[in-house]
Amino acid sequence: MRRHAILAALLGATLLAGCGGNDDKTAKTTAKTTAAPADSIKIANFLYEPDPVTVKAGVKVAVTNADSAPHTVTEKSSSKVFDSGTIKGKESGSVTFSKPGTYTYFCEFHATMKGTVTVVD
């Protein structure tokens, strides 16, 4: 009888330990979607950071290239709503996102490098 009580208590504790985990995920997801607009983008290890990124329309965003290879931040459509131009390795540049919306961008030298920017008023 005592063994059953101990097993029931352990089972109850195990079930309770699993509760509440979704609250942390929800908090993290909410934090991501309500993040303040960024004023910089870093390129490191052939990745854009942060990604996705939110920026304010009309703000000049600093782009730091930590890699040794040159990179760009170029809007993916044929109209090229924005383009940083070439940012040499270990150097910095900038890009201005003028028009609100959500855009995908890439590096003209490394097509596998992709990012997403949401431009807000």
HELIX and SHEET records of a PDB file:
HELIX    1   1 ARG A    2  GLY A   18  1                                  17    
HELIX    2   2 GLY A   21  THR A   33  1                                  13    
SHEET    1   A 4 LEU A  47  GLU A  49  0                                        
SHEET    2   A 4 SER A  40  ALA A  44 -1                                        
SHEET    3   A 4 LYS A  60  ASN A  65  1                                        
SHEET    4   A 4 SER A  92  THR A  96 -1                                        
SHEET    1   B 4 VAL A  53  LYS A  56  0                                        
SHEET    2   B 4 LYS A 114  VAL A 120  1                                        
SHEET    3   B 4 GLY A 101  PHE A 106 -1                                        
SHEET    4   B 4 THR A  74  GLU A  75 -1                                        
END                                                                             
